[in-house]
Amino acid sequence: MMQPERVLVCDANVLIDFIEVDAEILRLAAVHLGTVVVLTTTLEKVNPLSEKACRELGLEVREPSTEDLITVGATPIAGLAFDDRVMAHIVLRDGYTCVTNDVKARNYLKSEGASPLWGLDLLLELVRTRAVTMKRARSVVKALVTASPKHYSPNVVQLFEERLSAISKSP
């Protein structure tokens, strides 16, 4: 039996980070890891990313239904912005994988049984599939640290390096 295609839903912070340093990573994720979805409620927060730019990168833009928006509007989740709540609702309902660096969103999703990915997990998976070299992955992380030093601490970089090294040692 064929496996259903994996659907990755990226939040604003992951999109912003990769658009800023290497948008090609998002295209490679769409080619090698599964359908990469950007919800319109998320897209509104990501300048200068447009629907056209998403399509050019191979990302699928989806409009949440009115019912989704009403449901989410009626059920606030402490600490989560509306777009993150919409994303969480759709990810949980449809069994998708969320890609987020937002700790509150990650904690909420995990408490509901989901397994969110960090943005850097996309890079690691792309290395694992040989779509990205280790050298390029390290270069992207270096650029992310330069662009957002608060979000990519030395501990985050060290953990990434350890996981990257583990990939190089696997068959």
Secondary structure, 3 states (H helix, E strand, C coil): CCCCCCEEEECHHHHHHHHHHCCHHHHHHHHHCCEEEEEHHHHCCCCCCCHHHHHHCCCEEECCCHHHHHHHHHCCCCCCCHHHHHHHHHHHHHCCEEECCCHHHHHHHHHCCCCCECHHHHHHHHHHCCCCCHHHHHHHHHHHHHHCCCCCCHHHHHHHHHHHHHHHHCC
